Amino acid sequence: MANFLNNFFGIGSESETESYEPQPVAPTTPIAPANNKVVPIDRAHSTAKSAPAENGKITLFEPRLYGEAKEIVDELLSHHAVIVNFTQMDNKAANKVVDFLNGAIYAIDGEIKRIGEQIFLCVPRDVDVAGKLAGDFNSNNSERL
């Protein structure tokens, strides 16, 4: 039995073991990619649902539970702008969702803006936001009124 275990684990005598000689490997030429474009990480891992033709889509959310934040981030990962209205959520849970969205926005190099008292606009990197809100305009230029 001892010989069987020794052979099984390769602890046999030297005469029983085979010697290993490495075989030379023929050098291979690296295959050049057909396209030398650099692709951002978030686009490389995205699925077919993030087709560039849908960049004009804006999704509206009115979350009531913290668990709905994942759906919002899924839309951002699909390169869609998102408007989130927190009026139906308590402030503590809304703050947690905003923190979660801030992390996701940072990860995809996007942008988050407050467009109302409890309304936020979240956009991925490839969406530009231009213009000023009336509230911002009046608060910055109150001396003109």
C-alpha positions as CSV (number, residue, x, y, z in Angstrom):
1,M,0.0,0.0,0.0
2,A,2.9,2.4,0.8
3,N,4.3,1.9,-2.7
4,F,1.0,2.7,-4.2
5,L,0.7,5.9,-2.3
6,N,4.3,6.9,-3.0
7,N,3.7,6.3,-6.7
8,F,0.4,8.1,-6.6
9,F,1.9,11.2,-5.1
10,G,5.1,11.0,-7.2
11,I,7.4,10.0,-4.3
12,G,8.8,6.9,-6.0
13,S,12.5,6.1,-6.5
14,E,14.5,8.2,-9.0
15,S,14.7,5.2,-11.3
16,E,10.9,5.2,-11.6
17,T,10.5,8.9,-12.3
18,E,10.8,10.3,-15.8
19,S,13.0,13.3,-16.6
20,Y,11.4,16.3,-18.2
21,E,13.2,18.3,-20.8
22,P,11.5,21.4,-22.0
23,Q,10.9,21.5,-25.8
24,P,11.8,24.7,-27.6
25,V,8.7,26.7,-28.6
26,A,8.6,28.4,-32.0
27,P,8.3,32.2,-31.6
28,T,5.0,33.5,-32.6
29,T,4.3,37.0,-34.1
30,P,1.7,38.9,-32.1
31,I,-1.5,39.4,-33.9
32,A,-2.1,43.1,-34.5
33,P,-5.7,44.2,-33.8
34,A,-7.7,45.2,-36.8
35,N,-8.8,48.4,-35.0
36,N,-6.3,50.4,-32.8
37,K,-9.0,52.4,-31.1
38,V,-8.9,52.8,-27.4
39,V,-12.3,51.7,-25.9
40,P,-13.4,53.1,-22.4
41,I,-13.9,50.4,-19.8
42,D,-17.6,51.0,-19.3
43,R,-18.2,50.6,-23.1
44,A,-16.1,47.5,-23.3
45,H,-18.3,45.7,-20.7
46,S,-21.6,47.0,-21.8
47,T,-24.1,44.8,-23.6
48,A,-26.0,45.3,-26.8
49,K,-28.7,47.3,-25.1
50,S,-26.3,50.3,-25.0
51,A,-26.6,51.0,-28.7
52,P,-25.4,54.5,-29.7
53,A,-28.7,55.1,-31.5
54,E,-30.5,55.3,-28.2
55,N,-28.3,58.2,-26.7
56,G,-31.3,60.6,-26.9
57,K,-33.3,58.6,-24.4
58,I,-34.1,60.1,-21.0
59,T,-35.6,57.9,-18.3
60,L,-37.7,59.3,-15.4
61,F,-37.6,57.7,-12.0
62,E,-39.6,58.4,-8.9
63,P,-38.1,55.9,-6.4
64,R,-39.9,54.9,-3.2
65,L,-37.3,52.4,-1.9
66,Y,-33.5,52.3,-1.7
67,G,-33.4,49.1,-3.8
68,E,-34.7,51.0,-6.9
69,A,-31.3,52.8,-7.1
70,K,-29.9,49.8,-9.1
71,E,-32.4,50.3,-11.9
72,I,-31.4,53.9,-12.1
73,V,-27.7,53.0,-12.4
74,D,-28.5,50.3,-15.0
75,E,-30.0,53.1,-17.2
76,L,-26.9,55.2,-16.7
77,L,-24.8,52.2,-17.7
78,S,-26.9,52.0,-20.9
79,H,-25.8,55.5,-21.7
80,H,-29.2,57.1,-21.0
81,A,-29.8,60.3,-19.1
82,V,-31.9,59.9,-16.0
83,I,-34.2,62.3,-14.1
84,V,-34.8,61.2,-10.5
85,N,-37.7,62.7,-8.5
86,F,-37.3,62.0,-4.7
87,T,-40.6,63.6,-3.6
88,Q,-42.1,60.1,-2.8
89,M,-39.1,59.0,-0.6
90,D,-38.1,60.0,2.9
91,N,-35.0,62.2,3.2
92,K,-32.8,59.6,4.9
93,A,-33.3,57.0,2.1
94,A,-33.1,59.7,-0.6
95,N,-29.7,60.8,0.7
96,K,-28.5,57.2,0.5
97,V,-29.7,56.9,-3.0
98,V,-28.0,60.2,-4.0
99,D,-24.7,58.9,-2.4
100,F,-25.1,55.7,-4.4
101,L,-25.8,57.6,-7.6
102,N,-22.8,59.9,-7.0
103,G,-20.5,56.8,-6.8
104,A,-22.0,55.4,-10.0
105,I,-21.7,58.8,-11.8
106,Y,-18.1,59.1,-10.7
107,A,-17.3,55.6,-11.9
108,I,-18.7,56.3,-15.4
109,D,-17.2,59.8,-15.6
110,G,-20.7,61.3,-15.8
111,E,-22.4,64.2,-14.2
112,I,-25.2,64.8,-11.6
113,K,-27.0,68.1,-11.2
114,R,-29.8,69.2,-9.0
115,I,-32.6,70.7,-11.1
116,G,-35.2,71.1,-8.4
117,E,-35.6,70.9,-4.7
118,Q,-35.8,67.1,-4.8
119,I,-35.1,66.4,-8.5
120,F,-31.8,65.4,-9.9
121,L,-30.5,65.0,-13.5
122,C,-27.9,62.2,-14.0
123,V,-26.1,61.9,-17.3
124,P,-23.3,59.6,-18.5
125,R,-20.1,60.9,-20.0
126,D,-21.3,61.2,-23.6
127,V,-24.3,63.5,-22.8
128,D,-23.8,67.2,-22.5
129,V,-25.9,69.4,-20.3
130,A,-26.2,73.1,-21.3
131,G,-28.1,76.0,-20.0
132,K,-29.1,77.5,-16.6
133,L,-32.2,77.0,-14.5
134,A,-34.4,80.0,-13.8
135,G,-33.7,79.5,-10.0
136,D,-30.0,79.7,-10.6
137,F,-30.4,82.8,-12.8
138,N,-32.5,84.7,-10.3
139,S,-30.3,83.8,-7.3
140,N,-27.1,84.9,-9.1
141,N,-28.5,88.1,-10.6
142,S,-30.9,89.3,-7.9
143,E,-29.4,92.8,-8.1
144,R,-30.7,93.2,-11.6
145,L,-34.4,92.6,-10.6
